[in-house]
């Protein structure tokens, strides 16, 4: 049976932990609102950019003069997987989901005879993947940092484009957590290079939204020609999609941390209740034992 002192120390320790987790929950909740607004504000621009590029790319189907970012380099041997995670932990299964998805995708590509490289954006997933995929981590993997700005997305997109232009990679895919709600984050995979037009399901969803709002889908007229516009828009789209992934990942991180800290606070409260009950029972048993000893001693006299 534990002593009263050890129980008191443990209760105080759990109470201190509960204060920390409660404070972290409130900080995450305060950051979540702003991050959620930024992620939601970035979605329409990124989606319209994809739709317009999809419309442009249709005219270049099978054209040998299509830009490399659009049509690729004709090879499908080396894949670069950009894993977006956080720099800090204590956010539940947020980072673990990314690492598990990237690990499974890497094993699948290797089984198909592909060469895989991994670029970690965010320290946690990079550290988790280094345990069994250390030889595949690209040197100079970037860290996400606490503040997400478009300049960091441009730097990451420029790094990816340079690797593609140098012939180091053939296909580039980004994996990130898309924010759905505070308790739900969806691991999302998006191909960046070569440009992949929106899927039929996504396009039909956009049409349904446009019809519901009473607006028709736009028919674009291009000035100057499509090739010159694509040369400008494709690098910009790369930065925009990376920026959206970073914003979605940041909002998902705060939501996951808020949920994890809320669960930790509740669990600490339950543990305090159990320890307090055990403490009271132990204290009562000791008091009863002392009374019995006193009564027995008095009767013996």
Secondary structure, 3 states (H helix, E strand, C coil): CCCHHHHHHHHHHHHHHHHHHHHHHHHHHHHHHHHHHHHHHHHHHHHHHHHHHHHHHHCCCCCCCCCHHHHCCCCCCEEEEEEECCCCCCCCCHHHHHHHHHHHHHHHHHHCCCEEEEEEECHHHHHHHHHHHHHHECCCCCCCCCCCCHHHHHHHHHHHHHHHHCCCCCEEEEEEEEEEECCEEEEEEEEEECCCCCCHHHHHHHHHHHHHCCCCCCCCCCCCCHHHHHHHHHHHHHHHHHHHHHHHHHHHHHHHHHHHHHHHHHHHHHHHHHHHHHHHHHHHHHHHHHHHHHHHHHHHC
